[in-house]
Amino acid sequence: MRKVYTAKDVSASGPYSHAVDAGEYIYFSGQTAKNRLNPEDSPANESITSQTEQCFKHLTSVLEEVGLTEDNVVKVNVYLTSMKHFDEMNRVYETFFQAPYPARTCVAVYELPLGADVEIELVAKR
């Protein structure tokens, strides 16, 4: 039976776990700025900076639930609705991680759940 984690202050927009324990590695579901537990955290009309900060706030909460920190993160996937958001997202990103940075992929997608402009997912190693 696999072990899953759910952070108390982060909601899910569908039928998935916030993180799944796969032994040495923990796979974290993507997080957007929207939090169904706190509806005023809406990405509508929010800057990409504030949305990215909120994504990391949610991810930090899940990392803490698992007992890990950003230092355990080995891979990050960032999804943006436009590459015009890349520089702003990157400025927030570099405040969350320290060198040596995790591996990262960043892609532009047509749209994201809940009207978000950024979604971030992680893989961490114990």
N, C-alpha and C positions, 0 to 999 in steps of 0.2 A: 504494500500500500504506500503510495507516495505521500509525502508531507507537503502541505501547502500552507501559505501564510497570508493573512489578511490584516492590514493595518487598520486600526480603529477609526482614524480620522480621514480615511481615503475610501471613496466608493468605487464601484465597478459599473461601467455602462452596459455590461452584458454578462453572460454566464461564463466567467473566467476567474481564476485566482490571481491575486496580486503578485505572488511569487510561488514557484514550485522548486522544491529541493530535489536535486538530481545527484546527490552524493557530494562530490567535491564542488560542484557548480550549482548555483542558484540562478534560475531564469526568472527575470522580472518582467511582468506585462508592461506594455506601454502605458504611460500616464500623460494625460492632457491637463490643461488648466482647470477644466470643469470638474467639480466635485459635487455629486448628487447629495452628499450629506450637508453641504454648505452651498445652496443654490446661488448666493450672491457672488461666488467665485465663477463668474461666467466669462468665457473668452470673448464674447461679443464686444466689439469696440475696444478691446484691450490691446495694448502694444505687444509686440512679439517679445519684448524684454520682460514684461510682467507675466506673460503666459509661460515663458521659459523658466522664470523664477518659480512659478507655481508648480510646474512639472517637477522641478528638482525638490521642491518642498514635499510633494507627494512621494517621490522616489526615496527621499531621505527617511520619511516615516516608515516606508516598507522595509528599507535597509535596517533601520533600528529594530523593527519587529523581528527580523531574522537574526539580529545580533551582529550585523556587519556595518561597515562604514564605506565611504566612497573609495577608500584605499583598497578595498577588496574587489572593486569593479575592474574587469578585464576587457569588456567589450560594450560599446554603446551604439545604438542605432537611433538616429534622429530623422524624423519625418517632418518636412516643411511643406506648406501649401504653395510656397514660392521661394525660389532661391534668392529673391530680393531680401528675404529675412535672414539670410545666412550670417552676415556680419554682426547683426544685433544679437542673434542667438549665440553666436560664438563668444561674444563678450561676456555673456552670462555663464556660458559653459566653462570658460577658463577660470571663473571664480569658484566653481564647484570642485574641479579636479586640480591636482598638483602634479608636476612632473615626477616620475615618468607617467605620462598620460595613458589611459586605456586606448585600445584600438577603437576606431570609430568609422561608421558609415553614415553619410548624410545624403538623403535623397529627397527630391521634390515629388509630391503626390498630388493628385487632383483635388481631393478633399479628405478631411479627417472627421472622426466622430464628434458630435456635440458642437460643431461649428468651430473647432479649434484650428489654429494655424501651425501648431507644433505638437508633436507627440514624441516622447523619448522612452526607450526601453533599455534595459541593462542585462548583462550577464556578470555575475560575481563569482569569485572563487574563495572558498574557505581558507 
